[in-house]
Amino acid sequence: MTSATQHFRTYVERNLDSLGERPERETVVHDGRRITAGELRDLVYRMARALRARGIGRGQTVTLLSGNLPETIAARYAANLIGCQVNHLYNKLSAEVQAAIVGDVETRALIVDPRYAERAAELIAQVEVADVLLLGPAKVGEDLLELAARESAEPFQSLARPEDVCSIRHTGGTTGHPKGICTSFEQVGGFREQLDEMQQEDHRQLVCTTLAHAAGHLVDLTLSTGGTVVLLDDFEPGEVLAAIERERITRLFLLPPLLYQLLDHPDIAHRDTSSLSNLVYGGCQASPVRLADAVRRLGPVLFQFYGQNEAGGISTLAAEEHDPDRPERLRSAGKVLPGVEVVIRDESGNDLPAGELGEICVRSTSVMQGYWKQPELTAEVLRDGWLHTGDLGHLDEEGYLTVVDRLKDMIIVVGGHVYTTELEDLLNSHPQVLQSAVFGVPDADRMEQVRAVVVPVPGSGIDEQQLRELVRNERGAMYEPARITFATELPLTDVGKPDKKLLRRNAENPTA
């Protein structure tokens, strides 16, 4: 073992040190419970020892099937502390997909939220797992909290090495079988440095999206800087607004569709959101019209973070750059982060000049090691040290990066390409439209037809013909959808992105 390896400190150890500095402070709030930093720290060490006592250790996979509990955070930290790689399942995936993932990542221990005990029983009926451990009493498995209570809370050094896999994060499952994205302990530690401008002592982070996604990173950042995490089980705009007021929340993360729901909720008119200093958004494209609305309602607090599980952080658009009178700036993903290289390339792999549209390619220390057990797929996206993101975009002369579409979402029609986000921006610009989702559906001749699902302002009376005319006048007949349907809300994936796979399937099989 090298000297460098001996002195490597994981993100978990750094966070545990931070928790130990003021053990009496409130650090996690959930459903009436207020947990101190010392209590959380002790629970991590006790859990880690309980896992080791079961023979679980470095290089093995611990899979979480859990909602937003304080114990979920502790379980991830405990597993990582003893050198395990952690895979956190998205809860809204089917049992079949979850079971496939559990088997695929060679799960040694499945740690389960008691609220998901029935699903856990379904999974272990399909795939063998050596240990099933519950975060509380339930009918399946053993109670990890009870096992942990018998162990010592004495600190010990992490068993992980820099190059070990820390996390296996899966794509949301919207494009077929989810891909496992492997990130090392060294890379996870570097993620904190990418978010330097978000560092703030004693801030209060509200988590209302799954800890399996970006919210988990923000929890780590919060705990590392002495802040407090307030956990909600799920996103409900009225509850989020109430929590901001009640808990004096300073920081919030939302995907754009959830931000729109927050803005459209009637309680926003009378809830006190003045404590908010930073509202981070990302994960999918945002509408410039709705972002301008958010700035006017909430003040200069918006902060865009553009990244991918495969790439880590790529670019940010800071709060001061969110100018409601500059929609072209709001359409951008901001400037590339320090230490990250971005080039735009054409289909032949040639670098393109400023302003030219092509695939966004990224090189940085945060780029994933690869996809779990999928070397061919890894080789497709990781070439010569560059990650090919699958996003289409361009860089302007000032260095601002604009993401135009996903390559897989771009619709190929007679006469050219329809970029779904551009059409969504146009539809969203109508004063009677709250949200929209655009996608392609093959017709009988296997040619793609443009479809749109629109969420109108309630009682607005907007109809399909009016929106067709808007598109035809602004973008021409090529962009005009073959059909526009209306819905009270868009279906969302587990992480809060519009579920275009479901919308496309419903459009292809309207009677299914």
N, C-alpha and C positions, 0 to 999 in steps of 0.2 A: 504494500500500500504506500503510495507516495505521500510526501509531506503536504502537497496541495490538497490531496483527498482527505487527509486527516483533519485539516482545518476548514474544509468546506462546510458552510452552515446553510441549511435548507431554509426556505421561506417559513416553514412551520416553526423552526427554532427561533427565528427572528421574531415571529409573532408571539410565541410563548414568552420570550424575554420581555416584549412590550406589555403583555398581560401581567407579568410579574412586577412591573415597575410601580403600579398602583392597584394592588389586588382588590381593594375595597370598592373601586369605581364600578358603576353600572356599565355593562358591556354588551349584553344581549337582552332584548325585550321580545316576548312572544306570548300572546294570549293571556295577559295578566301576570305572567312571570317576569321577574326582573333579576337577571343573573349577573353576578359580579365577575370581574376579570379573574380573580383568584379561583372562583368556583369553576369557571370554564377551563382554566389552565389545569387545575387538579383533575378534572374529568378527562382531559386529553391524555395525561400521563397514566391515569388509572385504566382507561380504555386500551391504551397501547400495551400495557402489561397484560391485560386480559386477553388481547389478541395473541400476544406472544405465547401465553400459557396454553393456547389452543394449537400451537405449532405453526402459526401464521407468521410469515416473515418476508425479508427482502426479496424482491423480484416476483412475488406472487400478486395476484389480482384480487382486490376487494371491490365488489360491486355494491353500490348504494341503490336501494329502492325506497326513496324517502322524499317527503315533502319538506317544507321550510321550517324545520325544527332546529333549536339550538344544538340538540344532540347530533344532528346531521353534520353541522360544522365540526363538532368535536370528533365524530367518527372519521371524517376525512383527514383531519389533522393527525389523529392517532395512527391511522393506517399509513399515511405518508411518513410519519415519524419513524416507523419501524422498517421503512424502505419498500413498502408495498406501492403498487400502482393502483390508482383509484379510477373506477369507471362509474359514473353517476347516470343512471337510466332516466330518460324522459318519461314522465309518468303517464302521458297520454298516448304512448305507443301501444299497439295491440300486444296481448300476451304472447302471441307467436313471434313477433319481432323482438320483444324483450327477451324471450327465451333463447332466440337465436344469438342475440348479443351476449347474454350470460355465458352461453357455451363457447362462443367464438373467442372471447377474451380470456378463456380458461379460468373462470372465477373460482377462487379458493374459498372465499367467504362472501356470503350475501348478507348485507346488513339492511334491516327492514324497519321502516316506520310502521308501528302497530296498525295504523289506519290502512295500510296496504297488505295486511296479513293474508287476506283471501287471494290477492294477486300473487303473493309469494308462493302460496300453496299450488297455484296453477303453474308457476314457473318450475318449481322443483319436481312437479309431476312430469315435466317435459325434458328437463336437463338435470344431471346429477351435480350437486354442490356439496362439498365436504362439511361446511359449517353454515348454518342459517342462524343469524343472531338478530334479536329484536331490540329496538330502542324503547323497551318497556314490555310489560307482560302481554302475551298473545298466545293463541292456540298452536302456532307452529314455531319451531326453533327454540333457542334459549335466550333468556333476557340478558343482553349485554350489559345493561346498566347494573343489574344485580351482580353479575360477574365482576364488573369494574369496581363496585363498592368494596369488594374484598381485597383489592390491590392497593399498593402504595402510590402516593402522589409525588414521590420523590423524583425530581428531574433526572433525565438521562440523555446522553448524546444520540442524535439521529444515526440510524444505520444506513441511510441512503447515501449514494455516491452521485457526483454531478451528472454523469452520463446515464444513470438509471432512468427508466420511464417513471414519471411522476403521475401523469394523468393520461387516460385514454378517453377522449371526448368524441362522441359520435355526432355526426350530422343529424339534423332533426328528422330524418326519415322521409323527407318530402320528395326525394328523387329515387325511390327504390330502397334496397337494403342499405341501412346506415353504414357509413364508413367510419372506422375507428382512427382518430387522429392522435398520434403519440407525441407527447411533449416531455422533455427531460426536466429533472429537478433544477438543473442549471438555467434552463430557459424560463421556467416558471419564476425563478428568483429574479430574472432580468425584467420580467413584465412590470414590476413595480417601478423600475427606473423609467419606463416608457411613459408613465403617468405622473411625472414629476410636477407638472403644473396643476394637478388635482390634489397634491399633498396639502393637508390642512389638519391641524391638531384639533382634537375633541369635536369633530363634526359628527352629525347624527344621520346615518344612512338608512333610508327606508328601502326594504327589499320586498317587492310585491310580484316579482317574476321568479321563475325557478332557480334554485341554487345550482342546478346542473348546467346553467348557461352563464352569461356574462356577470350576473349578480354574484356568483361565487367569487370571481376575481375582485369585485368591489368590496365584498366582505373582508377579503384578505387585506386589501389596502386600508380599509377602515380600522381593522384591529391592529395593524402594524403601526398606525399613527395615533393610537390612543383614543379612537372614536367609539361610538356606540352603534350597534346594529339593531334596528327594529324590524322584526319579521312579520309579514302577513302571509297567510297560507296561499293566497292567490290574488290576482288583480280584480278589484271591483272599484270603479272610479269613486263612488261615494265614500267607501271605506278608506281609500287612499287619501282623499281630501280631508277626511276626519282625522286620520292619523298624522298628516302633516301638521294640522292645527294642534292636536292634542300633545304630540311628542316633540313639537318644535323642530321638525325635520329640516336639515340643512342641505341634504343631498339625496337625489332620487335618480334611478335609472329606469327608462321606459323604451320599448320599441315604438316606432312612430305610430302604428295603429292604436296603441294603448294611450299615447299622448293625445291623440285626437279624441278618444273617448273621454279622457279627463277634461279636455277643453269644452266638450259638448255637454258635460253633466251640469244640471241646474245648480248643484251645490257650489260650483266654483264661484258663483256671484257673491256668496256670503261667507265662505270659509276663509280663514286667515292663512294665507300662504306666504306671508312676508318673511318667514324664517328661511325659506328656500334660497340658497346661494348658488346652487349648481344642479342643473337638471341635465344629466347625460342621456343622450339618445343615440341609437345606432341599431345595427342588426339587419336593417333593410332600408330601402329608399324612403326618403321623407319628402313630403310635398312642400315646396317653398311657400305656397299660400297659407298652409296650416302652420308652418314654422313662424311666419310673420305674425299670425294670429296669436301664437304662444308667447312671442316676445311682448306683444302689446298687452296681453293679459297677465303674464307672470313677471315681466321685467327682463333685464339683461342677464339671464341665468342659464341659457341654453348652451350646451357644449356637445358637439358632435364627435363621436369616436368611431372611426371606420377601421375595421379589422376583420380578420377571419380566424377561425380556430386553426386553420392550416398555417396562417401567416403571422399570427399575433397582431399587434397594432400596426397600422399603416399610416394613417393621417388623422388630424384633428382640425376642427373648426371651432375656434375659441369664442367665448361669450361676446367679446367686443366686436367680432366679425359677423355677428348675426344682425344685420341691418335690414329691417323690414322693407326699406325702400330699394333694396338691391337684390331682387329675386335671383339673379344669376349667381350671386355669391352664396345665397342660401341653397342653391341647387348643388353647390360643390361640396366635396368632402373635406375641404380645408387643405392645409399644407402637410407635406410628408414629415413624419416624426424624425427627430435626430437619430442617427444610427441606422436608418432604414433607407434603402435605395429602391427607387421605383422607375421603371421604364415602360413605355407603351410600345407594343410590338404588333406587327401585322401577322397574317396567317403563315408567312414563310419564316417568321422569327426575326425579321429586320426591325431595328429600332426606328420609331417614327418621330418626326419633329413635333414641337409644341403645336397644340390645336388639332392634331390628327387623331382620329378615332382608331383604337386598337385594343388588344388585350392588356390588362394591367398585370405586370410581372414584378415580383418583389424579391429582394435579397436582404436578409438581416439575420441576427443571431436568434431571433424569435421564431423563425420558420420551423415548422414541425420536423421531427425526425423522419416521419413517413406514416403511411396508413398501416394499421395493425394487420400483419400477415397478408398484405396485398402489394407485393413488390412491383407487379406490372402496372398497377394503378398509380403507385408512388412514382414510378419512372415516367409516367405520362405527364404528371404535374410538376415534378422536380427535375429540372434539366439544367445541367452546368451550373448548379448552385442557385438557380432562379426558380421561384415558385410561380407557376402560371395559375393565376387566381380564378380564371373563368369569368372575370368581370370585364366588361367593355367600358372604356373610358378614355379621357384625354387629360393632359397637363397643359395649362396655359402659360403664357410668358412670365407671369408672376409666380409660378410654382404651385398654383392651386389645382388640385386633382378633382375631376368630376367623374363620377360613376354613372354611366348611361344605362346599362342593363346587364343582366346575366346573359352569357352566351347561350345558355340553354333556354332562357325565357324569350330571347329575340324571336319574333315571328317572321318567317320567310313567306312573303306574299308575291303575287304577280306584280312585277314592277319594282321590287326592292325589299327592304327590311322595315318592319315596324318595331320600334323600341318601346317596350311596354311602359317603362317609367315616364317617358315623354308624353305618352297618351294619358297616363294616369294623372300627371301634372296638369294637363289641359282640362281633363274632366273635373279635377278637384278645384280648378280655378272658377268654375261656375258657382255663383253665390248660393245656389240651392243644393249643392253636392257636399256631403261631409267626407266621404271616402270612396275609393274605387279600386278595383283590381282588374287588370287586363291580362289576357292569356290567349294562346292559340289552340284551336280545336281542329283536327283534320276532318275534311268532308269526305263524301263517298269516293272522290277521286284521289284521296290522300293529300290534297292541298290544304294548307292551313288557313283557317278563317279566324279573323279577329273577333274575340268576344270580350264583353265587359260586364262586370257586376258593379252596380252603383248603390251606395247608401245615401239616399236623399235626406234633406232636412225634413223632419216630420211635418206632414200637412202642406208641403210646398207645391205639390201638383206638377212637378217637373215630369216630362214624359220623354220617351225614347226619341221621338222625332226632333225635339229641341236640342238634345245632346248630339244627335247625328249631324244636325245643321252646324252646331258649334265646331265639331271636328272637321267637317267638310270645308267650312269657311277658313279655319285656321291652319289645317294641315293637309287638306286635299283628300280626294276620294280614297287613296291608298290606305290612309289611316282610319277611315270610317269603319266602325265595327259592323260585322254582319248581323250582330244582335247585341242589344243592351238589355239586361234584366235588372230588376231592382230588389233590394233586400234591406231588412232592418239593421243587419250587421253582417260583417264579413267573418267567415270561419277563420280561426287562427290556429297555428301550430302550438305545440307545448311551450315554445319560447316566445310566442307573440307575433309571429310573422303571418301575413295572409297565406292561407293554405291553398295555393293555386293548384296543387295536385288534386285536392278534393273538388275544387270548383271545376277543373277540367273534366274530372270523372263524371260529375253531375251533369255537365253540359253534353258529354258524349252519351250518357245514359239517363235522359231526363225522367224516365219512368221507373228507374231502378230504386 
